[in-house]
């Protein structure tokens, strides 16, 4: 089954941001060793911060990309957070591209 993962925040869950950051890091790192990988991960809203230089999970995201997972970031979000020069070379997309990716997936997982 071809899945797309949506990551909308630099934190996983609501509550304490420190704990949310730890949980998101654990999620992304464990995803690297999962038996089945998603076909794509779309980062939007503050989730694009995970793609910036200095991100604690950037190495894991690069590892997922090397394994063939498509990594894309919302261009509007990258601009909003002024990360244009900080985001690693990933596909910068727009809402039309995000919709196309979501509609071509068999299922979507939102975290």
N, C-alpha and C positions, 0 to 999 in steps of 0.2 A: 504494500500500500504506500503510495507516494504522499508523504506528509509535509506540510509547511509549518514551521514554528514561527509564531509572532512574539517578539519580545518588545514590550512597550515601556519598560522601565529598567533602570540600572539596579533596582531592588526586586526581590521576589517576595510577593505578599505585601500586606499592609501591617503597620506597627512600627517597631523600632527599625530605623534605617540601617544601623550597624548590622543587625541580624539579617535584614533583607539583603544586604550586600554579600554577606557570607553565604546565604542560601543561593543567591543567583550564581555566585562563583562556583559553588558545589554543583549546581544544576548543569552549567555549561561544561565543567570539567568531566562530570559523569557522562554527559552526552557523548563526549569524545570516545568513550570506551563502550558505548551501547552496541548491542548486536545489530540493531537496525537504526540507521541514521536518517534524518529527514532529507528530503531533496533540496530544501531551501530553508534559510532563516532570514526573516525580515525584521530589522531593527527600526523602531520608530519611537516617537516622543523621546523621553530621556534615555531610552534603551540605546540610542546612538552613542551615548557617552561610553558605552562598553567597547566601542570601536576606536576610541581616541588613544593616542600615544599616552602611555602611563597607566592605561587600564590594567587592572590586575588579572584580567582574563583574556587579554589580547592574544597571548600565545596559544591558548586553547581554541580560540576562534580561528586563528590562522591554521591550526591543526585540522579543524573541521573542514576548512576550505581546501586544504591539501588532500583530504579524503573525498573530495568531490561534492561537498555540500555548498550550494549556492548561498553566498552571503551578500545581502543588500541592505542599504540604509535609505531611509526617507530623506530626500534632498531638502525638503522644507524644514525638517527637524534639524538636519545638519546645519543649515543656515541659521535657524533660530538660536541654536546653542553656540553659534559662531565657531564651529569645528571644521570649517572648510580646509584649513591647512593641517589639521590634526588627525583626521580620519585616515586610517590605513587605506591602501588602494583596494577598495571594495566597490561593488556596483552601487552607484548613487542613483536611486530611482525616484519616480514620482507616483502620485496616487493611481494613475492609469496602469502603471507597471505593477503596483502592488495588487490591484484588483485582478489583473490578468493572472498573476501568480497564484493568488488565492483561489480563483475560479478554475484553474487547471489542476489544483491539488485534489486528491481523493479525500483528504481530511486536513483540518487545521487545528493546531494546538496553540493556545494562547497562554502565555505565562507573564 
